[in-house]
Amino acid sequence: MAIEKIKNQKPLVVAITGASGSIYGLRFVKAVTELGQPITLTLSAAAGLVIKEELGIDVDVRESAPLARLFDANACDLISYYPEHELAAPIASGSYPTRGMVIIPASTSCFAKIANGISDSLIERAAECAVKEGRKLVVVPRETPLSAIHLENLLKLARLGVSVVPAVPAFYSGAQTVDELVDFVIGKVLDQLEIPHSLYRRWTGPEYFLSLQNRSGGGNK
Ligand SMILES: Cc1cc2nc3c(=O)[nH]c(=O)nc-3n(C[C@H](O)[C@H](O)[C@H](O)COP(=O)(O)O)c2cc1C
């Protein structure tokens, strides 16, 4: 499909915040754009710090140009980027149609603000719009241990219908690399959005472990 036609589809809003695990956010954007889906992306200032710390990539999240440092040209074609301070961006209004929002990874500060109706950045405002318009909101928290405050905030969100998908990979899928563990979490997020994928092996019953034992080594797909 031509890029212009794809871009006319309702975008998925994706926010990357300053929790550890920026690899999850970047890999998620890559997976969704590889599936040909348009994304409206926003990164918090803290996400920029964590990306530098964890991945060694220096990005100025206040500008859209650094997108090219994070994603390939095909992905960039499908991404509209807005810095988190840009409160006049389309996704700051519930009237702008989207297919929902994913916050990956989500900092404790970010989900605390959403749970308590504080929308002082584009990320929290877009999340507020998703909730009030009854659209899908997926939050991928990354913190451990979780305090009672964190748990209360996540419970509030779950009761509002928000999907809480902690960045916790499973080990039954036979993952052998960090990328495969990351892909397990990405796959679980895509499941919430009902986007088909083959990023992790689904449990198929007792024969599942046999198939893992019998595989000839290397990848698990
Ligand atoms: C290297 C690094 C790792 C961090 N890891 C986490 C984390 O795993 N979870 C979390 O909630 N906050 C983490 N933080 C703290 C957040 O970045 C901080 O609370 C920030 O204010 C979140 O802002 P944001 O929600 O606007 O991105 C980390 C910060 C740094 C610099």
PDBQT file of the ligand as one rigid body, heavy atoms in Angstrom, charges set to zero:
ROOT
HETATM    1  C1  LIG A 301      18.970   5.130  33.837  1.00  0.00    +0.000 C 
HETATM    2  C2  LIG A 301      17.629   5.375  34.456  1.00  0.00    +0.000 A 
HETATM    3  C3  LIG A 301      16.802   4.294  34.691  1.00  0.00    +0.000 A 
HETATM    4  C4  LIG A 301      15.540   4.489  35.255  1.00  0.00    +0.000 A 
HETATM    5  N1  LIG A 301      14.734   3.398  35.446  1.00  0.00    +0.000 NA
HETATM    6  C5  LIG A 301      13.477   3.572  35.884  1.00  0.00    +0.000 A 
HETATM    7  C6  LIG A 301      12.585   2.454  35.943  1.00  0.00    +0.000 A 
HETATM    8  O1  LIG A 301      12.923   1.315  35.639  1.00  0.00    +0.000 OA
HETATM    9  N2  LIG A 301      11.311   2.702  36.315  1.00  0.00    +0.000 N 
HETATM   10  C7  LIG A 301      10.848   3.959  36.617  1.00  0.00    +0.000 A 
HETATM   11  O2  LIG A 301       9.674   4.097  36.906  1.00  0.00    +0.000 OA
HETATM   12  N3  LIG A 301      11.685   5.031  36.600  1.00  0.00    +0.000 NA
HETATM   13  C8  LIG A 301      12.980   4.870  36.223  1.00  0.00    +0.000 A 
HETATM   14  N4  LIG A 301      13.829   5.954  36.149  1.00  0.00    +0.000 N 
HETATM   15  C9  LIG A 301      13.370   7.250  36.679  1.00  0.00    +0.000 C 
HETATM   16  C10 LIG A 301      12.530   8.031  35.681  1.00  0.00    +0.000 C 
HETATM   17  O3  LIG A 301      13.283   8.321  34.518  1.00  0.00    +0.000 OA
HETATM   18  C11 LIG A 301      12.061   9.331  36.355  1.00  0.00    +0.000 C 
HETATM   19  O4  LIG A 301      11.106   9.049  37.367  1.00  0.00    +0.000 OA
HETATM   20  C12 LIG A 301      11.464  10.314  35.361  1.00  0.00    +0.000 C 
HETATM   21  O5  LIG A 301      11.050  11.471  36.057  1.00  0.00    +0.000 OA
HETATM   22  C13 LIG A 301      10.295   9.754  34.596  1.00  0.00    +0.000 C 
HETATM   23  O6  LIG A 301       9.801  10.766  33.761  1.00  0.00    +0.000 OA
HETATM   24  P1  LIG A 301       8.843  10.493  32.533  1.00  0.00    +0.000 P 
HETATM   25  O7  LIG A 301       7.669   9.735  33.062  1.00  0.00    +0.000 OA
HETATM   26  O8  LIG A 301       8.488  11.858  32.064  1.00  0.00    +0.000 OA
HETATM   27  O9  LIG A 301       9.605   9.735  31.512  1.00  0.00    +0.000 OA
HETATM   28  C14 LIG A 301      15.100   5.782  35.601  1.00  0.00    +0.000 A 
HETATM   29  C15 LIG A 301      15.946   6.872  35.347  1.00  0.00    +0.000 A 
HETATM   30  C16 LIG A 301      17.193   6.672  34.785  1.00  0.00    +0.000 A 
HETATM   31  C17 LIG A 301      18.078   7.864  34.510  1.00  0.00    +0.000 C 
ENDROOT
TORSDOF 0
